[in-house]
Amino acid sequence: MAGRVPDAQSTAVSLIDFDVSADIGFLPALPETGPSAPSMPDTHTRRRLPGTFAKLPRAEFAGEVLLLRLTFTLPIAREVDVMFNTRETCRVWIDGTYAFGREGGVMAPSPHRCPSDQTTKLALSAGSHTLLAAIRRPLPGRDAEWVALIADPETKQLLPGTFRVGS
């Protein structure tokens, strides 16, 4: 069999390749679920997060609510499932329009088993889109954790490369 099967190729990959950029601000109260998204506070900061499964310690909350803005990009116009999964009470807007929210509960960070109040199916254009999530401060003794992802609505498979640093 020697020579009949090609040698395996290896590529160096760093975990930093999976980092995403996020704008983070804080609000005194959870925004209403109205049609328009809340504004990011002028005091917001830009952070680099270790992927779309991230967390923020309760002690780092500078207000009752974390406002998290992520940008994702689609190479072509298509229908997608947008998921934002957290244990905390949250509200989510996509491109400035209210999409979904919940009053807290369990995490199920996978598109094939995500609770219905943490995902939505949308037809989106090619290009950049914004996910804005308002996350209530977690209970004492626990960190806020979340997962954001974009998936194919039929197969429930993650669409890779939608979230990237600098987007």
Backbone as ProteinMPNN parsed JSONL, in Angstrom:
{"seq_chain_A": "MAGRVPDAQSTAVSLIDFDVSADIGFLPALPETGPSAPSMPDTHTRRRLPGTFAKLPRAEFAGEVLLLRLTFTLPIAREVDVMFNTRETCRVWIDGTYAFGREGGVMAPSPHRCPSDQTTKLALSAGSHTLLAAIRRPLPGRDAEWVALIADPETKQLLPGTFRVGS", "coords_chain_A": {"N_chain_A": [[0.806, -1.182, 0.0], [2.134, 1.077, 0.233], [2.724, 4.298, -0.97], [0.294, 4.427, -2.281], [-1.62, 5.649, -0.777], [-2.1, 8.959, 0.059], [0.116, 10.96, 2.065], [-0.883, 12.243, 5.223], [-1.872, 15.603, 5.585], [-0.778, 18.336, 7.526], [-1.681, 21.25, 9.31], [-0.732, 24.132, 10.944], [-2.629, 25.434, 13.515], [-3.887, 27.995, 15.449], [-5.495, 28.755, 18.527], [-6.178, 31.379, 18.604], [-7.03, 31.919, 16.09], [-9.715, 31.566, 16.14], [-10.818, 33.62, 17.53], [-13.135, 36.323, 18.157], [-14.338, 39.636, 17.51], [-15.907, 41.949, 19.694], [-18.259, 44.416, 20.727], [-18.731, 45.825, 23.857], [-20.89, 46.975, 26.285], [-22.654, 48.532, 29.042], [-25.831, 48.563, 30.652], [-28.349, 50.118, 32.755], [-30.743, 48.737, 33.116], [-32.767, 46.022, 31.82], [-33.528, 46.213, 28.4], [-36.659, 46.996, 26.749], [-38.733, 44.84, 24.699], [-39.248, 46.046, 22.3], [-39.627, 47.211, 18.836], [-37.227, 48.4, 17.954], [-33.667, 48.307, 18.399], [-31.701, 48.8, 21.416], [-29.418, 51.538, 21.974], [-25.871, 51.316, 21.782], [-23.961, 52.091, 24.592], [-22.01, 55.145, 24.909], [-19.745, 54.686, 26.345], [-18.835, 52.179, 25.704], [-16.662, 49.326, 25.105], [-14.256, 47.749, 22.949], [-13.692, 44.368, 22.576], [-11.73, 41.405, 22.391], [-12.837, 38.233, 22.007], [-12.615, 34.783, 23.011], [-13.666, 33.18, 20.738], [-17.055, 32.18, 19.832], [-18.298, 31.017, 21.929], [-18.401, 32.162, 24.909], [-17.617, 33.938, 27.99], [-18.353, 36.136, 30.754], [-17.217, 37.268, 33.793], [-19.319, 37.777, 36.652], [-18.446, 39.793, 38.343], [-17.305, 41.613, 36.601], [-19.35, 43.034, 35.458], [-20.499, 46.184, 34.817], [-22.896, 47.281, 35.198], [-26.419, 46.544, 35.43], [-27.057, 45.127, 33.164], [-25.451, 43.528, 30.492], [-24.527, 44.665, 27.352], [-23.998, 43.307, 24.338], [-22.394, 43.358, 21.277], [-22.082, 41.736, 18.275], [-20.644, 41.067, 15.1], [-21.499, 39.444, 12.124], [-20.829, 37.696, 9.044], [-22.189, 36.871, 5.911], [-21.465, 35.011, 3.029], [-23.165, 34.715, 0.871], [-26.581, 35.506, -0.033], [-29.08, 34.064, 1.969], [-31.182, 31.708, 3.784], [-30.998, 31.437, 7.28], [-30.394, 30.015, 10.54], [-30.245, 31.874, 13.384], [-28.643, 31.809, 16.388], [-28.604, 32.483, 19.846], [-27.513, 31.575, 22.803], [-27.946, 31.31, 26.242], [-27.855, 31.067, 29.844], [-28.878, 33.149, 31.191], [-31.36, 35.783, 31.645], [-32.324, 37.342, 28.678], [-32.306, 39.485, 25.742], [-32.507, 39.708, 22.204], [-31.454, 41.286, 19.238], [-31.442, 41.423, 15.711], [-29.732, 42.951, 13.198], [-30.806, 45.359, 14.13], [-33.503, 44.83, 14.627], [-35.903, 43.448, 16.818], [-35.534, 40.061, 17.736], [-35.704, 37.711, 19.414], [-36.068, 36.462, 22.814], [-35.594, 35.621, 26.308], [-36.466, 34.438, 29.624], [-34.444, 33.352, 31.094], [-32.804, 30.225, 31.969], [-31.91, 26.832, 31.109], [-28.805, 26.029, 29.407], [-28.335, 25.029, 26.076], [-26.263, 24.623, 23.98], [-26.344, 24.19, 21.025], [-27.291, 24.065, 17.634], [-29.16, 22.129, 16.86], [-30.618, 21.463, 19.094], [-31.39, 23.659, 20.487], [-33.287, 25.763, 22.669], [-36.486, 27.098, 21.678], [-36.836, 29.78, 22.267], [-34.413, 30.96, 21.927], [-33.451, 31.201, 19.404], [-33.814, 32.006, 15.912], [-35.226, 31.822, 12.636], [-34.118, 33.309, 9.708], [-34.213, 35.109, 6.601], [-31.48, 36.341, 5.121], [-29.449, 38.894, 3.61], [-26.463, 38.797, 1.54], [-23.346, 39.681, 3.045], [-22.446, 41.909, 5.813], [-23.834, 41.578, 9.097], [-25.553, 42.403, 12.166], [-25.618, 41.218, 15.457], [-27.148, 41.905, 18.394], [-27.1, 41.592, 21.791], [-28.725, 41.748, 24.88], [-27.91, 41.036, 28.089], [-28.839, 39.957, 31.212], [-27.287, 40.571, 34.388], [-25.636, 37.832, 35.906], [-26.663, 35.552, 38.565], [-25.304, 35.749, 41.93], [-22.129, 34.163, 42.366], [-21.871, 32.983, 39.915], [-20.829, 33.051, 36.455], [-21.63, 35.003, 33.533], [-22.47, 33.267, 30.671], [-22.359, 32.524, 27.186], [-23.394, 31.464, 23.89], [-23.036, 32.149, 20.532], [-24.205, 31.617, 17.287], [-24.387, 30.852, 13.764], [-26.379, 28.971, 11.669], [-27.24, 26.406, 9.246], [-30.616, 26.198, 8.43], [-31.917, 23.833, 7.691], [-30.163, 21.559, 7.896], [-29.069, 22.046, 10.343], [-26.416, 22.46, 10.747], [-23.47, 24.142, 11.72], [-22.486, 27.211, 10.248], [-19.437, 27.781, 9.143], [-16.938, 30.305, 9.805], [-18.46, 32.637, 9.918], [-18.403, 34.483, 12.006], [-15.778, 36.617, 12.755], [-12.595, 37.988, 13.792], [-12.345, 41.475, 13.759], [-14.47, 41.834, 12.083]], "CA_chain_A": [[0.0, 0.0, 0.0], [3.001, 2.258, 0.264], [2.63, 5.14, -2.146], [-1.067, 4.483, -2.813], [-2.421, 6.542, 0.068], [-1.295, 10.159, 0.293], [0.436, 11.299, 3.451], [-1.787, 13.222, 5.845], [-1.362, 16.971, 5.629], [-1.06, 19.009, 8.791], [-1.63, 22.697, 9.257], [-0.682, 24.733, 12.27], [-3.791, 26.261, 13.826], [-3.83, 28.578, 16.778], [-6.82, 29.082, 19.056], [-6.455, 32.784, 18.305], [-7.717, 31.943, 14.795], [-11.155, 31.493, 16.383], [-11.25, 34.807, 18.268], [-14.081, 37.242, 17.529], [-14.392, 40.979, 18.09], [-17.228, 42.293, 20.227], [-18.435, 45.659, 21.46], [-19.347, 45.525, 25.141], [-21.321, 48.117, 27.081], [-23.527, 48.144, 30.153], [-27.062, 49.332, 30.822], [-28.89, 49.985, 34.118], [-31.907, 47.84, 33.143], [-33.006, 45.251, 30.605], [-34.368, 46.954, 27.45], [-37.939, 46.422, 26.329], [-38.66, 44.007, 23.497], [-39.802, 46.829, 21.203], [-39.143, 46.936, 17.49], [-35.869, 48.878, 17.655], [-32.62, 47.904, 19.336], [-31.131, 49.867, 22.238], [-28.134, 52.072, 21.505], [-24.689, 50.941, 22.534], [-23.496, 53.265, 25.347], [-20.775, 55.782, 24.446], [-18.63, 54.157, 27.146], [-18.563, 50.778, 25.367], [-15.292, 48.957, 24.75], [-14.106, 46.679, 21.952], [-12.938, 43.258, 23.161], [-11.475, 40.2, 21.612], [-13.331, 37.09, 22.768], [-12.071, 33.507, 22.525], [-14.676, 32.449, 19.984], [-18.449, 32.571, 20.057], [-18.694, 30.461, 23.223], [-17.612, 33.043, 25.761], [-18.217, 34.262, 29.278], [-17.906, 37.342, 31.443], [-17.48, 37.112, 35.227], [-20.306, 38.676, 37.239], [-17.73, 40.935, 38.925], [-16.944, 42.57, 35.553], [-20.535, 43.767, 35.019], [-20.498, 47.567, 35.292], [-24.305, 47.662, 35.232], [-27.302, 45.39, 35.589], [-27.2, 44.421, 31.89], [-24.364, 43.557, 29.499], [-24.961, 44.82, 25.964], [-22.958, 42.666, 23.538], [-22.631, 43.496, 19.836], [-21.241, 40.897, 17.426], [-20.901, 41.191, 13.672], [-21.256, 38.216, 11.365], [-20.85, 37.921, 7.603], [-22.636, 35.774, 5.047], [-20.909, 35.197, 1.685], [-24.27, 34.754, -0.099], [-27.909, 35.657, 0.557], [-29.614, 32.742, 2.289], [-31.9, 31.532, 5.03], [-30.125, 30.947, 8.344], [-30.811, 30.022, 11.932], [-29.372, 32.68, 14.246], [-28.823, 31.322, 17.746], [-27.875, 33.08, 20.959], [-27.888, 30.683, 23.886], [-27.407, 31.673, 27.547], [-28.713, 30.743, 30.991], [-29.391, 34.389, 31.769], [-32.424, 36.498, 30.965], [-31.701, 38.099, 27.588], [-33.06, 39.971, 24.585], [-31.609, 39.696, 21.046], [-31.861, 42.005, 18.029], [-30.631, 41.148, 14.525], [-29.772, 44.119, 12.306], [-31.633, 46.401, 14.732], [-34.894, 44.403, 14.822], [-36.038, 42.445, 17.87], [-35.645, 38.709, 17.181], [-36.162, 36.764, 20.426], [-35.564, 36.674, 24.165], [-36.029, 34.608, 27.275], [-36.384, 34.819, 31.032], [-33.418, 32.537, 31.741], [-33.028, 28.774, 31.966], [-30.755, 25.976, 30.821], [-28.085, 26.214, 28.148], [-28.271, 23.9, 25.147], [-25.536, 25.377, 22.951], [-26.22, 23.493, 19.757], [-28.437, 24.458, 16.819], [-30.167, 21.075, 16.702], [-31.397, 21.265, 20.315], [-31.522, 24.948, 21.142], [-34.665, 26.151, 22.977], [-37.074, 27.962, 20.648], [-36.734, 31.193, 22.632], [-33.026, 31.393, 21.772], [-33.075, 31.082, 18.0], [-34.801, 32.435, 14.928], [-34.879, 31.572, 11.236], [-34.21, 34.555, 8.945], [-33.629, 35.223, 5.267], [-30.568, 37.486, 5.2], [-28.668, 39.214, 2.418], [-25.014, 38.612, 1.633], [-22.681, 40.822, 3.672], [-22.341, 41.995, 7.272], [-25.047, 41.683, 9.905], [-25.264, 42.66, 13.57], [-26.356, 40.569, 16.523], [-27.039, 42.684, 19.622], [-27.719, 40.845, 22.881], [-28.767, 42.339, 26.215], [-27.836, 39.896, 28.998], [-28.925, 40.382, 32.614], [-26.198, 40.125, 35.273], [-25.951, 36.526, 36.481], [-26.793, 35.44, 40.006], [-24.007, 35.65, 42.623], [-21.447, 32.873, 42.306], [-21.808, 32.399, 38.569], [-20.462, 33.941, 35.355], [-22.504, 35.006, 32.357], [-21.922, 32.487, 29.554], [-23.228, 32.549, 26.013], [-22.934, 30.914, 22.618], [-23.683, 32.74, 19.359], [-23.811, 30.913, 16.068], [-25.221, 30.911, 12.569], [-26.454, 27.595, 11.172], [-28.16, 26.082, 8.163], [-31.874, 25.835, 9.081], [-32.351, 22.473, 7.341], [-29.257, 20.543, 8.431], [-28.661, 22.485, 11.684], [-24.958, 22.499, 10.794], [-22.842, 25.445, 11.89], [-21.873, 27.802, 9.055], [-18.132, 28.232, 9.628], [-16.359, 31.549, 9.323], [-19.397, 33.763, 9.894], [-17.892, 35.438, 12.988], [-14.316, 36.739, 12.639], [-11.992, 39.176, 14.377], [-12.292, 42.627, 12.878], [-15.672, 42.027, 11.263]], "C_chain_A": [[0.858, 1.258, 0.0], [2.895, 3.018, -1.046], [1.224, 5.271, -2.709], [-1.972, 5.419, -2.019], [-1.576, 7.783, 0.345], [-1.043, 10.376, 1.778], [-0.551, 12.344, 3.957], [-1.106, 14.586, 5.868], [-1.691, 17.567, 6.99], [-0.885, 20.513, 8.601], [-1.621, 23.216, 10.675], [-1.891, 25.649, 12.446], [-3.64, 26.741, 15.258], [-5.254, 28.856, 17.242], [-7.185, 30.53, 18.781], [-7.151, 32.941, 16.953], [-9.235, 31.947, 14.963], [-11.689, 32.675, 17.183], [-12.243, 35.621, 17.449], [-14.001, 38.591, 18.235], [-15.807, 41.252, 18.566], [-17.17, 43.677, 20.851], [-19.203, 45.307, 22.719], [-19.644, 46.828, 25.875], [-22.254, 47.621, 28.173], [-24.693, 49.11, 30.266], [-27.577, 49.145, 32.249], [-30.063, 49.01, 34.223], [-32.05, 47.128, 31.805], [-33.914, 46.035, 29.664], [-35.677, 46.226, 27.16], [-37.742, 45.634, 25.041], [-39.238, 44.724, 22.283], [-39.104, 46.583, 19.885], [-37.711, 47.4, 17.222], [-34.903, 48.533, 18.787], [-32.165, 49.077, 20.188], [-29.799, 50.329, 21.645], [-27.011, 51.581, 22.403], [-24.214, 52.189, 23.288], [-22.188, 53.827, 24.786], [-19.557, 55.222, 25.159], [-18.27, 52.717, 26.802], [-17.091, 50.567, 25.013], [-15.34, 47.856, 23.693], [-13.226, 45.619, 22.592], [-12.759, 42.146, 22.154], [-11.889, 39.023, 22.48], [-12.79, 35.791, 22.172], [-13.114, 32.657, 21.819], [-16.075, 32.91, 20.33], [-19.063, 31.856, 21.259], [-17.827, 31.201, 24.225], [-18.316, 33.273, 27.09], [-17.622, 35.548, 29.825], [-18.23, 37.152, 32.919], [-18.476, 38.165, 35.73], [-19.635, 39.94, 37.765], [-17.359, 41.992, 37.885], [-18.148, 43.318, 34.983], [-20.508, 45.155, 35.647], [-21.92, 48.127, 35.34], [-25.125, 46.4, 35.375], [-27.337, 44.515, 34.333], [-25.963, 44.623, 31.022], [-25.001, 43.705, 28.126], [-23.796, 44.372, 25.094], [-23.312, 42.794, 22.067], [-21.584, 42.689, 19.08], [-21.621, 41.136, 15.973], [-20.61, 39.851, 13.014], [-21.457, 38.508, 9.881], [-21.304, 36.664, 6.874], [-22.083, 36.014, 3.641], [-21.981, 35.296, 0.6], [-25.577, 35.006, 0.661], [-28.474, 34.261, 0.804], [-30.445, 32.781, 3.553], [-30.937, 30.939, 6.047], [-30.898, 30.843, 9.647], [-29.784, 30.864, 12.674], [-29.675, 32.247, 15.669], [-28.002, 32.153, 18.713], [-28.376, 32.364, 22.198], [-27.191, 31.107, 25.174], [-28.362, 31.21, 28.637], [-29.423, 31.981, 31.515], [-30.599, 34.918, 30.998], [-31.783, 37.361, 29.893], [-32.733, 38.536, 26.56], [-32.069, 40.042, 23.429], [-32.25, 40.433, 19.871], [-30.907, 41.623, 16.907], [-30.828, 42.327, 13.576], [-30.763, 45.173, 12.807], [-33.071, 46.037, 14.999], [-34.949, 43.308, 15.883], [-36.297, 41.07, 17.255], [-36.215, 37.705, 18.183], [-35.578, 37.128, 21.779], [-36.097, 35.598, 25.082], [-35.851, 35.125, 28.69], [-35.373, 33.96, 31.792], [-33.793, 31.063, 31.716], [-31.758, 28.026, 31.646], [-30.077, 26.386, 29.514], [-28.134, 24.911, 27.367], [-27.582, 24.451, 23.91], [-25.284, 24.641, 21.646], [-27.449, 23.803, 18.921], [-29.507, 23.378, 16.674], [-30.997, 20.847, 17.966], [-31.592, 22.543, 21.117], [-32.995, 25.232, 21.465], [-35.195, 27.175, 21.971], [-36.999, 29.444, 20.986], [-35.293, 31.713, 22.58], [-32.526, 31.258, 20.339], [-34.186, 31.627, 17.118], [-34.296, 32.096, 13.537], [-35.122, 32.864, 10.474], [-33.664, 34.373, 7.545], [-32.784, 36.493, 5.285], [-29.8, 37.661, 3.897], [-27.207, 38.844, 2.627], [-24.43, 39.858, 2.289], [-22.722, 40.756, 5.184], [-23.696, 42.205, 7.939], [-24.645, 41.844, 11.37], [-26.199, 41.883, 14.475], [-26.094, 41.396, 17.776], [-27.793, 41.924, 20.7], [-27.61, 41.642, 24.174], [-28.895, 41.178, 27.197], [-27.856, 40.407, 30.436], [-27.767, 39.8, 33.412], [-26.574, 38.781, 35.902], [-26.09, 36.59, 38.004], [-25.42, 35.369, 40.662], [-23.449, 34.232, 42.541], [-21.384, 32.254, 40.927], [-21.453, 33.482, 37.55], [-21.561, 33.934, 34.303], [-21.79, 34.226, 31.26], [-22.904, 32.563, 28.403], [-22.556, 31.872, 24.832], [-23.727, 31.624, 21.528], [-23.243, 31.93, 18.154], [-24.842, 31.108, 14.973], [-25.185, 29.514, 11.967], [-27.392, 27.494, 9.982], [-29.47, 25.61, 8.797], [-32.364, 24.416, 8.776], [-31.487, 21.413, 8.012], [-28.866, 20.798, 9.878], [-27.145, 22.465, 11.847], [-24.47, 23.937, 10.894], [-22.289, 25.932, 10.559], [-20.54, 28.411, 9.487], [-17.726, 29.581, 9.036], [-17.287, 32.747, 9.308], [-18.978, 34.85, 10.882], [-16.365, 35.449, 12.887], [-13.836, 38.006, 13.329], [-11.981, 40.276, 13.33], [-13.535, 42.809, 12.045], [-16.694, 42.841, 12.019]], "O_chain_A": [[0.359, 2.364, -0.208], [2.971, 2.419, -2.119], [0.979, 6.146, -3.54], [-2.971, 5.918, -2.537], [-0.446, 7.664, 0.819], [-1.863, 10.028, 2.628], [-0.993, 13.216, 3.209], [0.09, 14.694, 6.138], [-2.766, 17.323, 7.537], [-0.043, 20.967, 7.826], [-2.416, 22.784, 11.51], [-2.139, 26.53, 11.623], [-3.304, 25.97, 16.157], [-6.123, 29.161, 16.426], [-8.365, 30.876, 18.729], [-7.785, 33.963, 16.692], [-9.961, 32.295, 14.031], [-12.881, 32.731, 17.482], [-12.207, 35.618, 16.219], [-13.642, 38.671, 19.41], [-16.781, 40.845, 17.932], [-16.157, 44.064, 21.434], [-20.199, 44.585, 22.669], [-18.765, 47.669, 26.06], [-22.6, 46.441, 28.224], [-24.562, 50.308, 30.012], [-27.282, 48.134, 32.887], [-30.348, 48.508, 35.311], [-31.521, 47.576, 30.788], [-34.978, 46.486, 30.088], [-35.78, 45.008, 27.307], [-36.711, 45.75, 24.379], [-39.673, 44.073, 21.332], [-38.12, 45.847, 19.814], [-37.044, 46.846, 16.348], [-35.275, 48.478, 19.959], [-32.229, 50.225, 19.747], [-29.145, 49.592, 20.908], [-27.174, 51.447, 23.615], [-24.076, 53.249, 22.676], [-21.362, 53.084, 24.255], [-18.448, 55.279, 24.627], [-17.489, 52.09, 27.518], [-16.377, 51.509, 24.669], [-16.328, 47.134, 23.564], [-12.143, 45.923, 23.093], [-13.531, 41.984, 21.209], [-11.349, 38.835, 23.57], [-12.539, 35.712, 20.969], [-13.412, 31.544, 22.251], [-16.261, 33.904, 21.031], [-20.234, 32.072, 21.57], [-16.643, 30.896, 24.37], [-19.458, 32.859, 27.287], [-16.545, 35.986, 29.42], [-19.382, 36.902, 33.272], [-18.464, 39.308, 35.273], [-20.187, 41.034, 37.646], [-17.123, 43.146, 38.241], [-17.977, 44.163, 34.104], [-20.495, 45.286, 36.871], [-22.106, 49.332, 35.506], [-24.573, 45.301, 35.434], [-27.608, 43.317, 34.412], [-25.492, 45.746, 30.841], [-25.912, 42.954, 27.776], [-22.729, 44.987, 25.111], [-24.397, 42.391, 21.648], [-20.381, 42.911, 19.214], [-22.786, 41.379, 15.659], [-19.603, 39.205, 13.308], [-22.164, 39.445, 9.511], [-20.868, 35.553, 7.175], [-22.219, 37.118, 3.113], [-21.75, 35.882, -0.458], [-25.661, 34.746, 1.861], [-28.361, 33.38, -0.048], [-30.419, 33.759, 4.3], [-30.153, 30.048, 5.723], [-31.923, 31.498, 9.833], [-28.585, 30.594, 12.599], [-30.822, 32.307, 16.112], [-26.85, 32.488, 18.439], [-29.529, 32.528, 22.597], [-25.969, 31.25, 25.193], [-29.545, 30.987, 28.378], [-30.442, 31.881, 32.198], [-30.828, 34.546, 29.847], [-30.796, 38.046, 30.163], [-33.858, 38.037, 26.513], [-30.91, 40.399, 23.638], [-33.422, 40.232, 19.554], [-29.7, 41.513, 17.125], [-31.953, 42.656, 13.201], [-31.468, 45.8, 12.017], [-33.811, 46.852, 15.549], [-34.157, 42.366, 15.861], [-37.149, 40.916, 16.381], [-37.11, 36.931, 17.842], [-34.706, 37.991, 21.882], [-36.93, 34.778, 24.697], [-35.17, 36.124, 28.921], [-35.45, 33.859, 33.017], [-34.945, 30.702, 31.474], [-30.656, 28.522, 31.881], [-30.688, 27.001, 28.64], [-27.992, 23.827, 27.933], [-28.235, 24.718, 22.901], [-24.139, 24.492, 21.219], [-28.559, 23.804, 19.453], [-30.661, 23.7, 16.387], [-31.983, 20.111, 17.922], [-31.923, 22.494, 22.302], [-33.865, 24.974, 20.632], [-34.444, 28.014, 21.474], [-37.088, 30.284, 20.09], [-34.991, 32.775, 23.124], [-31.32, 31.208, 20.096], [-35.346, 31.701, 17.525], [-33.091, 32.083, 13.288], [-36.198, 33.453, 10.572], [-32.753, 33.574, 7.326], [-33.313, 37.593, 5.445], [-29.538, 36.696, 3.179], [-26.77, 38.607, 3.753], [-24.95, 40.96, 2.114], [-22.992, 39.708, 5.77], [-24.57, 42.903, 7.424], [-23.54, 41.471, 11.766], [-27.416, 41.887, 14.287], [-24.943, 41.569, 18.176], [-28.982, 41.642, 20.552], [-26.541, 42.146, 24.52], [-29.867, 40.425, 27.15], [-26.997, 41.193, 30.832], [-27.319, 38.684, 33.152], [-27.697, 38.608, 36.374], [-25.684, 37.563, 38.638], [-24.456, 34.964, 40.012], [-24.18, 33.245, 42.632], [-20.902, 31.132, 40.769], [-21.734, 34.664, 37.75], [-22.326, 32.976, 34.196], [-20.628, 34.499, 30.957], [-24.115, 32.654, 28.603], [-21.335, 31.725, 24.778], [-24.955, 31.693, 21.595], [-22.067, 31.597, 18.009], [-25.992, 31.472, 15.218], [-24.115, 28.936, 11.773], [-28.222, 28.371, 9.742], [-29.444, 24.702, 9.628], [-33.154, 23.862, 9.541], [-32.006, 20.479, 8.623], [-28.391, 19.896, 10.568], [-26.645, 22.455, 12.972], [-24.995, 24.832, 10.233], [-21.687, 25.156, 9.817], [-20.526, 29.457, 10.136], [-18.117, 29.94, 7.925], [-16.94, 33.781, 8.739], [-19.186, 36.033, 10.61], [-15.735, 34.393, 12.929], [-14.579, 38.982, 13.438], [-11.652, 40.044, 12.167], [-13.67, 43.822, 11.359], [-17.776, 43.111, 11.497]]}, "name": "protein", "num_of_chains": 1, "seq": "MAGRVPDAQSTAVSLIDFDVSADIGFLPALPETGPSAPSMPDTHTRRRLPGTFAKLPRAEFAGEVLLLRLTFTLPIAREVDVMFNTRETCRVWIDGTYAFGREGGVMAPSPHRCPSDQTTKLALSAGSHTLLAAIRRPLPGRDAEWVALIADPETKQLLPGTFRVGS"}
